[in-house]
Amino acid sequence: MAVAPPKDNKEDFRKMGGPQKAAMFLMAIGEENAIKLFALMDDDEIREISNIMSSLGQVNADVVERLFHDFADQVSASGALVGNYDSTERLLVKALGKNRVDGIMEEIRGPAGRTTWDKLGNVSEEILANFLKNEYPQTIAVVLSKIRPEHAARVLMNLPEDMTVEVILRMLSMETVKKDVMDGIEKTLRMEFMSNLAKRQATDSFEMIAEIFNNFDRTAEGKFMGKLEERNAESAEKVRALMFTFEDLLKINGAGIQVLLRTVDKTKLGMALKGASDSIKELFLSNMSERAGKIMREEMEGMGPVRIKDVDEAQMYVVGVAKELAGKGEIMISSDSPDEQLVY
């Protein structure tokens, strides 16, 4: 005879949706049985269920009994459930293998926050605005209505002006959003944005270190790059590939060098060229007028011996100006490939 479900905690049980119940079910039936069920799911289902499992927290034993009233004796013995990142990851690894699970758990953890909306609140306004600008104003309005007002304000300031006005108007006239629409938006954000953000953050760590190395003097750069190569040659190569050095100014064409010449402090440029290779010196001097080139040569000769530290600082200054101009689109910095060009 079937065991009647307990009458306690009815309200808690009614509030639970299907995915929550599925997550509780998988947590309660044991790893061996859960593994078999996970193996039958597609990636979207696994992400949705495991995301809920990882934030399930403690579930009252009475609620578990209500959900599994046909198995009340077995479930009652197990007591309450505690769902967390570690237990979820351990279960998924056994079912799917570590490589597949790493991506799922990275997406679940994402920026700090229990829900997708919490996580969005910890995403840079520039990154979030860049993603949302390709969405419909109504969708943007829904998303911004779910995050903190101060964060929403900063996101709006990073959107195109016309789009910002459209979004504000939609937010003013917005009515209650249907649950299925909200679920669809949340799923898109979780699947397309949060997962890609996690991947970008992994890549950005190399860019960050490359930028730090760009600001080392040559002694520190050589020392730490050598240490990095000893510990992890592959990472050292990635960092080196992302670095932009004074010698990389050779990738700028003549027109770009002339723009750079009009922008930089000539005294600092002379110091930078004092310790540069002949090819870099020729690149700059050949793009000056005959008179300006003669004056620059005389200034460099008149400096006499200079400290390497001063040369490094001057070269970093010139590189910084070049990257700033490239970021504004005023000069182009070519890549090593003749078929590609990079703008920094």
C-alpha positions as CSV (number, residue, x, y, z in Angstrom):
1,M,0.0,0.0,0.0
2,A,1.4,3.4,-1.0
3,V,2.5,5.7,1.8
4,A,0.5,8.9,2.1
5,P,2.6,12.0,1.7
6,P,3.2,14.0,4.8
7,K,1.0,17.0,5.3
8,D,3.7,19.3,6.7
9,N,5.5,21.9,4.5
10,K,2.8,21.9,1.9
11,E,3.5,25.5,0.9
12,D,7.3,24.9,0.4
13,F,6.5,21.9,-1.7
14,R,3.9,23.7,-3.9
15,K,6.4,26.5,-4.6
16,M,8.9,24.1,-6.2
17,G,9.1,23.7,-9.9
18,G,9.9,20.6,-11.9
19,P,13.7,21.3,-12.2
20,Q,13.9,21.8,-8.4
21,K,12.2,18.5,-7.8
22,A,14.4,16.8,-10.3
23,A,17.5,18.2,-8.6
24,M,16.2,16.9,-5.2
25,F,15.4,13.6,-6.7
26,L,18.9,13.1,-8.1
27,M,20.5,14.2,-4.8
28,A,18.4,11.7,-2.9
29,I,18.6,8.5,-5.0
30,G,22.4,8.1,-4.6
31,E,25.3,8.5,-7.0
32,E,25.0,5.2,-8.8
33,N,21.4,5.8,-9.8
34,A,21.9,9.5,-10.5
35,I,24.8,8.7,-12.9
36,K,22.6,6.5,-15.0
37,L,20.0,9.3,-15.3
38,F,22.6,12.0,-16.1
39,A,23.9,9.8,-18.9
40,L,20.5,10.0,-20.6
41,M,20.3,13.8,-20.5
42,D,21.6,16.3,-23.0
43,D,24.0,19.2,-22.0
44,D,21.2,21.8,-21.6
45,E,19.3,19.6,-19.2
46,I,22.5,18.8,-17.2
47,R,23.4,22.5,-16.9
48,E,19.9,23.4,-15.7
49,I,19.6,20.6,-13.2
50,S,23.2,20.9,-11.9
51,N,22.9,24.6,-11.6
52,I,20.0,24.1,-9.2
53,M,21.7,21.3,-7.4
54,S,24.7,23.4,-6.7
55,S,22.6,26.1,-5.0
56,L,20.0,23.9,-3.4
57,G,21.3,24.3,0.1
58,Q,19.7,22.4,2.9
59,V,16.3,20.8,2.1
60,N,14.0,19.9,5.0
61,A,13.6,16.2,5.4
62,D,9.8,16.5,5.4
63,V,9.9,18.1,2.0
64,V,12.0,15.2,0.7
65,E,9.5,12.7,2.1
66,R,6.7,14.5,0.4
67,L,8.5,14.4,-2.9
68,F,9.3,10.7,-2.5
69,H,6.3,9.5,-0.6
70,D,6.4,6.2,-2.5
71,F,9.9,5.7,-0.9
72,A,9.2,7.3,2.4
73,D,11.0,4.7,4.5
74,Q,14.2,4.8,2.5
75,V,14.3,8.6,2.2
76,S,13.4,9.3,5.9
77,A,16.5,7.4,6.9
78,S,18.7,9.7,4.9
79,G,17.4,12.8,6.6
80,A,18.0,16.2,5.0
81,L,20.0,16.9,1.9
82,V,22.7,19.4,1.4
83,G,23.5,20.4,-2.2
84,N,26.7,22.3,-2.8
85,Y,29.4,22.8,-5.5
86,D,31.6,20.0,-4.2
87,S,29.0,17.3,-4.0
88,T,27.5,18.3,-7.4
89,E,30.9,18.3,-9.1
90,R,31.8,14.9,-7.6
91,L,28.6,13.4,-8.8
92,L,28.9,14.9,-12.3
93,V,32.5,13.8,-12.7
94,K,31.5,10.1,-12.1
95,A,28.7,10.4,-14.7
96,L,30.3,12.5,-17.4
97,G,34.1,12.7,-16.9
98,K,36.2,15.6,-15.7
99,N,36.7,17.4,-19.0
100,R,33.0,17.8,-19.7
101,V,32.2,18.7,-16.1
102,D,34.9,21.4,-15.8
103,G,33.0,23.6,-18.3
104,I,29.6,23.0,-16.6
105,M,30.9,23.8,-13.1
106,E,32.8,26.9,-14.4
107,E,29.6,28.1,-15.9
108,I,27.7,27.4,-12.7
109,R,30.2,29.2,-10.5
110,G,30.7,32.1,-12.9
111,P,31.0,35.5,-11.2
112,A,30.0,35.4,-7.6
113,G,26.3,35.0,-7.0
114,R,23.7,32.3,-6.4
115,T,21.4,33.1,-9.3
116,T,22.0,34.3,-12.9
117,W,20.7,37.8,-11.9
118,D,23.1,37.9,-8.9
119,K,26.0,36.9,-11.2
120,L,25.1,39.6,-13.7
121,G,25.3,42.2,-10.9
122,N,29.0,41.3,-10.6
123,V,29.8,41.6,-14.4
124,S,31.5,44.7,-15.6
125,E,29.0,47.2,-17.0
126,E,31.1,47.5,-20.2
127,I,31.0,43.8,-20.9
128,L,27.3,43.5,-20.1
129,A,26.5,46.5,-22.2
130,N,28.5,45.1,-25.1
131,F,26.5,41.9,-24.9
132,L,23.1,43.5,-24.5
133,K,23.5,46.0,-27.3
134,N,22.7,43.2,-29.8
135,E,19.4,42.4,-28.0
136,Y,16.0,43.9,-28.5
137,P,15.2,46.9,-26.2
138,Q,12.5,45.0,-24.5
139,T,14.9,42.2,-23.6
140,I,17.4,44.7,-22.3
141,A,14.7,46.4,-20.2
142,V,13.8,43.1,-18.6
143,V,17.4,42.3,-17.8
144,L,18.1,45.8,-16.3
145,S,15.0,45.6,-14.2
146,K,16.5,42.5,-12.5
147,I,19.8,44.0,-11.4
148,R,20.7,46.8,-9.0
149,P,19.7,50.3,-10.1
150,E,23.3,51.7,-9.7
151,H,24.6,48.9,-11.9
152,A,21.7,49.3,-14.5
153,A,22.6,53.0,-14.7
154,R,26.2,52.3,-15.6
155,V,25.1,49.7,-18.2
156,L,22.8,52.2,-19.8
157,M,25.6,54.8,-20.0
158,N,27.6,52.3,-22.0
159,L,24.8,51.6,-24.5
160,P,24.3,53.8,-27.7
161,E,22.3,56.9,-26.8
162,D,19.3,56.1,-29.0
163,M,19.1,52.6,-27.6
164,T,19.3,53.9,-24.0
165,V,16.3,56.1,-24.6
166,E,14.4,53.1,-26.1
167,V,15.2,50.9,-23.2
168,I,14.2,53.5,-20.6
169,L,10.8,53.9,-22.4
170,R,10.3,50.1,-22.3
171,M,11.2,50.0,-18.7
172,L,8.6,52.7,-17.9
173,S,5.8,50.9,-19.7
174,M,6.9,47.4,-18.7
175,E,4.2,45.1,-17.3
176,T,4.6,41.9,-15.4
177,V,6.7,39.6,-17.6
178,K,5.4,36.1,-18.1
179,K,7.3,33.3,-16.4
180,D,8.1,31.4,-19.6
181,V,9.5,34.6,-21.1
182,M,11.6,35.3,-18.1
183,D,12.8,31.7,-18.0
184,G,13.8,32.0,-21.6
185,I,15.8,35.2,-21.1
186,E,17.5,33.7,-18.0
187,K,18.4,30.5,-19.9
188,T,19.9,32.5,-22.8
189,L,21.9,34.6,-20.4
190,R,23.2,31.6,-18.6
191,M,24.0,29.5,-21.7
192,E,25.3,32.1,-24.1
193,F,26.6,34.9,-21.9
194,M,27.8,33.5,-18.6
195,S,29.5,30.5,-20.1
196,N,31.3,32.7,-22.7
197,L,32.2,35.2,-20.0
198,A,33.9,32.4,-18.0
199,K,36.0,31.4,-21.1
200,R,36.9,35.0,-21.8
201,Q,38.0,35.5,-18.2
202,A,40.4,32.6,-18.6
203,T,41.9,34.2,-21.8
204,D,42.0,37.6,-20.2
205,S,44.3,36.4,-17.5
206,F,47.0,35.9,-20.1
207,E,46.3,39.4,-21.5
208,M,46.5,40.8,-18.0
209,I,49.9,39.2,-17.3
210,A,51.2,40.3,-20.8
211,E,50.3,43.9,-19.9
212,I,52.1,43.5,-16.6
213,F,55.2,42.2,-18.4
214,N,55.0,45.2,-20.8
215,N,55.4,47.4,-17.8
216,F,58.5,45.6,-16.3
217,D,61.9,47.1,-17.1
218,R,64.0,44.8,-19.3
219,T,65.9,43.3,-16.3
220,A,62.7,42.3,-14.5
221,E,61.0,41.1,-17.7
222,G,63.9,38.9,-18.6
223,K,64.2,37.5,-15.1
224,F,60.5,36.7,-14.6
225,M,59.9,35.5,-18.2
226,G,62.8,33.1,-17.6
227,K,61.3,31.8,-14.3
228,L,57.9,31.4,-16.0
229,E,59.5,29.4,-18.9
230,E,61.1,27.1,-16.3
231,R,57.8,26.4,-14.6
232,N,55.4,26.5,-17.6
233,A,56.9,27.0,-21.0
234,E,53.5,26.9,-22.8
235,S,52.1,29.8,-20.6
236,A,55.3,31.8,-21.1
237,E,54.9,31.5,-24.9
238,K,51.3,32.7,-24.7
239,V,52.2,35.7,-22.6
240,R,55.1,36.5,-24.9
241,A,52.8,36.4,-27.9
242,L,50.4,38.9,-26.3
243,M,53.1,41.3,-25.2
244,F,53.6,44.5,-27.2
245,T,57.2,45.8,-27.0
246,F,59.0,48.8,-28.4
247,E,60.4,46.6,-31.3
248,D,56.8,45.9,-32.3
249,L,56.5,49.4,-33.4
250,L,58.0,48.1,-36.7
251,K,54.5,46.8,-37.4
252,I,53.2,50.4,-37.8
253,N,53.2,51.7,-41.4
254,G,54.8,55.1,-42.3
255,A,51.5,57.0,-42.0
256,G,51.0,55.6,-38.5
257,I,54.5,56.5,-37.5
258,Q,53.9,60.1,-38.6
259,V,50.8,60.3,-36.5
260,L,52.8,58.9,-33.6
261,L,55.5,61.5,-34.2
262,R,53.0,64.3,-34.0
263,T,51.7,63.0,-30.6
264,V,54.7,61.9,-28.5
265,D,57.0,64.0,-26.4
266,K,60.1,64.5,-28.6
267,T,62.4,64.5,-25.6
268,K,61.1,61.1,-24.5
269,L,61.2,59.8,-28.0
270,G,64.9,60.7,-28.3
271,M,65.6,58.8,-25.0
272,A,63.6,55.8,-26.3
273,L,65.5,55.7,-29.6
274,K,68.8,56.1,-27.8
275,G,68.6,52.4,-26.8
276,A,66.7,51.1,-29.8
277,S,67.8,48.9,-32.6
278,D,69.0,50.4,-35.9
279,S,65.8,49.3,-37.7
280,I,63.6,51.2,-35.2
281,K,65.8,54.3,-35.3
282,E,65.6,54.2,-39.1
283,L,61.8,53.7,-39.0
284,F,61.3,56.9,-37.0
285,L,64.0,59.1,-38.6
286,S,63.0,58.2,-42.1
287,N,59.5,59.5,-41.4
288,M,60.8,62.9,-40.2
289,S,61.8,65.8,-42.3
290,E,65.5,66.1,-43.1
291,R,65.8,69.0,-40.6
292,A,63.8,67.2,-37.8
293,G,65.8,64.0,-38.3
294,K,69.1,65.9,-38.0
295,I,67.9,67.6,-34.8
296,M,66.8,64.3,-33.3
297,R,70.2,62.7,-34.1
298,E,72.1,65.6,-32.5
299,E,69.9,65.4,-29.4
300,M,70.6,61.6,-29.1
301,E,74.3,62.2,-29.4
302,G,74.3,65.0,-27.0
303,M,72.7,62.8,-24.3
304,G,75.9,60.9,-23.8
305,P,75.6,57.7,-21.7
306,V,72.1,57.1,-20.4
307,R,70.7,54.7,-17.8
308,I,68.9,51.6,-19.1
309,K,66.1,52.4,-16.7
310,D,65.5,55.8,-18.3
311,V,65.5,54.2,-21.8
312,D,63.0,51.5,-20.6
313,E,60.7,54.1,-19.2
314,A,60.8,56.2,-22.3
315,Q,60.1,53.2,-24.5
316,M,57.2,52.2,-22.4
317,Y,55.8,55.7,-22.7
318,V,56.0,55.6,-26.5
319,V,54.4,52.1,-26.6
320,G,51.6,53.4,-24.4
321,V,50.9,56.3,-26.7
322,A,50.9,54.0,-29.8
323,K,48.4,51.6,-28.2
324,E,46.2,54.5,-27.2
325,L,46.2,55.8,-30.7
326,A,45.5,52.3,-32.1
327,G,42.6,52.0,-29.6
328,K,41.1,55.2,-31.1
329,G,41.6,53.9,-34.6
330,E,44.1,56.6,-35.5
331,I,46.8,54.2,-36.4
332,M,46.9,50.6,-37.4
333,I,49.2,48.0,-35.9
334,S,49.7,45.0,-38.2
335,S,50.0,41.4,-37.1
336,D,52.8,39.1,-38.2
337,S,50.5,37.7,-40.8
338,P,50.2,39.7,-44.1
339,D,46.5,38.7,-44.3
340,E,45.6,40.1,-40.8
341,Q,45.8,43.3,-39.0
342,L,45.2,44.0,-35.3
343,V,43.9,47.1,-33.7
344,Y,44.9,47.5,-30.0
